[in-house]
Amino acid sequence: MKLLKCIVRPNALDRVKESLGNLGVMGMTVSEVKGFGRQKGHKELYRGAEYTIDFSPKIAIEVVVRDDLVAAVVDAVREAAQSGRIGDGKIFVLNVEDVVRIRTGETGEAAI
């Protein structure tokens, strides 16, 4: 099993959610986060004054999938979130040793 942590633009969330649903991915955790990468923030004007915005708003999507679904899920997220501009995001793939469903006690892939 793998944990995919996907950092995407907020406007890509609905497209990513729909793409994952089409693959049969049943659940995900979504968090509002802030960060920066290559774009290193930007400047905005507010009431005539210029402010530097160091962190850009992003969405972090976490989903655990079977090993055989990893490539398809990565491709689906990348295609749904890609705009071709700096700041589209990243996908991190991490190993998951075990999963336990609290309600039933199921473990492993049955608990996903």
Secondary structure, DSSP 8 states (H G I E B T S, - for coil): -EEEEEEE-GGGHHHHHHHHHHTT----EEEEEEE-STT--EEEEETTEEEEE-SEEEEEEEEEE-GGGHHHHHHHHHHHH--SSTT-EEEEEEE----B-TTT--BGGGG-
